[in-house]
Amino acid sequence: MGMDQPTVVATWENRTQIIEIMGIALQTSQEFQHLWKSSGGTGRLSQDDTDKLVELLRQIGNLNEMLMRLA
C-alpha cells in the first residue's frame, strides 16, 4: 500500500462492517480458487467462467470501496 492511502482503523462502531467485508472477501477468494481449479491450473476458462471472473473482480473493487469509506 502506498503512503498516500488512507488508513482503515477498526473501532467498536465499525467492527461489524469490517467483519462483513472480510467475510465477503473470503467467499470471493474461495470462488476465485474454484475457478482456478476448474481451469486445471492453466488459467484457461470457459466464457461462463470468464464472466464469473469479471464479476469477482468487480466485487473485489466494490469491497475496496466499502473499506475505504470506513477510513
C-alpha positions in Angstrom: 0.0 0.0 0.0 1.3 3.5 -0.9 2.0 6.2 1.6 -0.9 8.3 0.4 -3.5 5.6 1.1 -6.0 6.3 3.9 -5.6 4.1 6.9 -8.6 2.0 8.0 -8.9 1.9 11.7 -11.0 -0.8 13.3 -13.3 0.6 16.0 -16.0 -0.7 18.2 -18.5 1.1 15.9 -17.3 -0.2 12.6 -16.3 -3.7 13.5 -19.5 -5.2 12.1 -18.9 -3.7 8.7 -15.2 -4.8 8.7 -16.2 -8.4 9.7 -18.8 -8.4 6.9 -16.3 -7.1 4.3 -13.8 -9.7 5.4 -16.4 -12.5 5.1 -17.3 -11.4 1.6 -13.6 -11.2 0.7 -13.1 -14.8 2.0 -16.0 -16.0 -0.1 -14.7 -14.2 -3.1 -11.3 -15.7 -2.6 -12.8 -19.2 -2.4 -14.8 -18.6 -5.6 -11.6 -17.4 -7.4 -9.8 -20.5 -6.2 -12.6 -22.7 -7.5 -12.3 -21.0 -10.9 -8.6 -21.7 -11.0 -9.1 -25.3 -10.1 -11.8 -25.7 -12.7 -9.3 -24.4 -15.3 -7.0 -27.3 -14.4 -4.4 -24.8 -13.2 -3.9 -23.5 -16.7 -5.9 -20.3 -16.3 -8.0 -21.1 -19.4 -11.6 -20.5 -18.7 -14.9 -21.1 -20.5 -16.9 -18.0 -21.4 -19.2 -18.6 -18.4 -16.2 -18.9 -16.1 -14.7 -15.8 -17.6 -17.9 -13.9 -16.9 -17.8 -15.1 -13.3 -14.1 -13.9 -13.0 -15.1 -10.5 -14.3 -17.9 -10.4 -11.7 -15.5 -11.5 -8.9 -13.0 -8.7 -9.9 -15.9 -6.2 -9.8 -16.8 -7.4 -6.4 -13.2 -7.0 -5.2 -13.3 -3.4 -6.4 -16.6 -2.8 -4.5 -15.1 -4.3 -1.3 -12.2 -2.0 -1.6 -14.5 1.0 -2.0 -16.6 -0.1 1.0 -13.4 -0.5 3.1 -12.1 2.9 2.1 -15.3 4.5 3.1 -14.5 3.3 6.7 -11.2 5.1 6.6 
